[in-house]
Amino acid sequence: MTAQPPPATSPHPDGHGARAPTRFVEVMAGVIRDARGRVLLARRTEGRDLAGLWEFPGGKHEPGESAEAALARELHEELGIDVEVGARLISVPQIYPDKRLRLDVRTIASWRGSARGREGQALVWVPPHKLSSYAMPPADRPVVAALLQPALYLVTPVPDDDAQWLRQLETALASGVRRVQLRAPGIDAARWRTLVAKAVQRCRQAGAEVLINSDADIALELGIGLHLPTSLLHRQSQRPLPPELPLAASCHGLDDVIAAQTLGCDFAVVGNVKPTLSHPGLAGIGWEGFAAMRERVSLPIYGIGGLGPDDLADARAHGAQGIAAIRSLWPV
């Protein structure tokens, strides 16, 4: 599926309904790795907008070119290398003051030559875990998240039988889930605290990041992340956790995602993208509605609502970190 730019009438994040820029630019970029697994970044030169920031190398997709041909041409012109373009990593829509941009990022399957800045740009090979320490344009930041963070975000259902619930969690972790939100509305508080401690132990053993819904006290006590529902998100005057603990939020509109980014959330969840059994009769925002919010912020965003692993390609084509779900990620 080819992502289309969101309508130019998308509301402006200032909340006054200003029109988005009408000039649309499509840019290709490549994730180039060396033999040591380091990733190549290029620094934007003086005289360009966002000069001095680091970005994934590439350039404009000209009319009449395929995406692959455009990227191969740009990397040859900029770096002097010949490449084999691989699969899409993510396509990020982003609004800048003077344009609406879509950054289509592909992995580079192989390359030949000696990479050098043929246009005077500085280059640096960066270990993946250090990518987030480089100052980047807004559209490049979700690319780093797509490289480093999980594509699937499991939200747990309310447990009927605690032992069975823990076994199902273990099965989900064994299947590769590496980011988990512990959520069980309506459960007895003492029972939930005990169950959370056991779940956290299992997540840590599997190397999975774990967040708890709503309860900052438990998050701080156990040293885990916190996921804020929309109602709690707007009550926060400052980030409720130290920076080393992950913070996320559920969002349903543009004001919510802007609030999540302003608060310093590490990622957000947006939906519902599609109709769901839990919200009968409520139409989803669709991927175009998702992209219209995606282009206003730079933090990683998951889509939620009627989604499963089969939707991951569509999610990445519209700038999503991935998909969040209960039913489709929870073993039966």
Order of alpha helices (4+ residues) and beta strands (2+ residues): beta-beta-beta-beta-alpha-beta-beta-beta-alpha-beta-alpha-beta-alpha-beta-alpha-beta-alpha-beta-alpha-beta-alpha-beta-alpha-beta
